[in-house]
């Protein structure tokens, strides 16, 4: 049964894939409605914070994930799912969680915008690099027609274009952008959660039979991601609010994008899809729990 997980396919039709495509694009567009060019300027005016955020998400997390995989030696498809999660940019719900945690909301929004642009290159690079560096996952990649350029095109279509359009609406029609954002953010996130629930329902037997293979791994991996972001920011001597922000940006990954890439390029590979789908649910729970804890803390001025 365990061996079958690497060849197992998750049931998912073309219509569902289109729904996921459109939902992710709408979520990104909704987030972009609150982003301006000044957000990018703030980052470049403080290169230390920019460096910390990007390195934590796109350099340290994939590296730490690779080391973790080498230590625990999970099934190849599950290992590739972990690499997929680590290769994705921060999740868009991180902005809400940062605000709830009394972190640096402006930094969170700025990093979301900048990491979306960076991921056009870094997501395919990290998945390709670490996937081929680890022998068991390299064998899977050899059986998949995975073009880095096709990955870039899909990520650009789903995240890049909605980001630019949202920023344009924000700049040209700020009042309309504010009204649209209030509606789009909660509605699109609700649709995404319904999508995950339906996917679980359509593949209920698979999830029940195999969930124990990813449960502990997802929880441990997510905790590792949060700790990586927090303590790297601390080592860079950022403020406590910035430490919380970097932790959330690093630990709350865009698992929706990960699922889209799995169904688009890996034909719903069982271990990958199972791990990333559970991550999509777990990191919302862990992120909201952590943000709630931080929200109840007294203001901390230390570094």
Steps between C-alpha positions, in 0.01 A plus 500: 500500500782737587675433172182584307497859630780605264293390199158592639303764309262745666161530326477848356332611178574779252213715628641484851839608368344805336323590823832482686670712231236770517480493881874550545501781246210673679670460840818657361301779334321570829829522689649723229214746543671604825850526352664812359841575353584664835494153657788399276681825572477434874668166453785638292548780752566231761707238315572308821131413545465420128806274515371323813154437359611373159788288634275346765230404247697402192844394628477378861159329492579281194843419647361414844227294332760306302700424817179396679413265212846343513456439873148352500519331157128515406350330194623668177164653401451640851857638497425671168184646654708647783736650242203646314370669815844643577541628144173697504479864614325607819124453513278803450318441830829585673406870478190444714692282746778759536248772577331271753839420661578873536793459265620734227202503259670734252799265487275197452315661207828618346661157531192331354522723196877466456511125568227453237732654242804308626313168496460522122864390488573352843204259526591299187872529582469365856265219399727399214826539695408315819277251320794388287748522787315230695521165319150362586323816377733531201358167376148645512609813313649280227154355433336845486520747214578802717603808306628783722376745236147354516513536879603864466219568252236346726619683812513826303144449379360409843699738721698752293224640279239529781765678712564760230128546423412538868771761554381688191140511633630612840695784340240616248180442701585474872140525622387219269802294607409536868140389436608206284762386753241477779297259289769306312727405790247313716303358206804366314647345815162339574491355147853366545407331830189349338720375217728322750200350684347372173836355396518316833141377457559370145810313619379412850616138493848601389537762773370264770734220394813712462463810719717349773798505261493880473339617825814520717719604207281801415478614862877463550584663166269794566646550848849486352405766243357734766808457720735554206338834415480618861854415608664611175330839542614502863858420397482795260403717801165607360233631737267256673210607277713434193605162641133403528436621148789308343397187693147518358620583148733199509267255672176576312564378146283539191388137500225582251768577242673177599181300433452673166854409390452139618178454303640685197841333474497190723157358411379513860786285634357347819769569762560854374133595482421340835778684682435840340121473546544425870754785526236734350273425796760464773694823438179703525432338838858539625532854366177618661591327827843665508359838398238472776771425756711795387195729497454442874862581586592831652697731272857380485767750410802274518706385203 
